[in-house]
Amino acid sequence: MLTYGYSVREDDDPLVIIADRALSNFALSTAPGTFMVDRAPVLQFLPKWFPGMKGYWKIVDSWSRDSVLLVEEPYEFARRQNVGVF
């Protein structure tokens, strides 16, 4: 409420869902050994079409979208509320 002027809904609040997903993704991504890339960092440079990399890149893309939403959605909400102030 202080930062964006947003009141959280009791059930299924979209911004809380985004935050929960992004924080869960962060916790999983920082756990040592979660992905083979943790053991062999050179794997991060393999293309998406390379055998065995499709699942990894699908997760990375999904988690990346969640991280962007975590930042952009509250900001866009605040921007929409303050139309004409800027």
C-alpha positions, 0 to 999 in steps of 0.5 A: 500500500505504501509503495504503489497504493495497492490494496491486497485482495483476500483471495487470489490477488494477482500481484501476490500470486506473481510475487509468490511464483517469482520468490519460489522460482528464486528459491529453486534457482539458488539451490545448489545443483538444481540444474546441470548448468550449476555443475557445468556452466558452459551449458548455459551457452548451448542453444535451445535446439540442442538435445536436452536443453529444451526443458532447461530453456523453457524453465528459464524463459518462464522464470524470466517472465515471472521476474519481469512481471514482479517488477512491471505489474505493480508499477503499471498499476501505480501508473494507471492510478496516477494518470494526469499526475505526471 
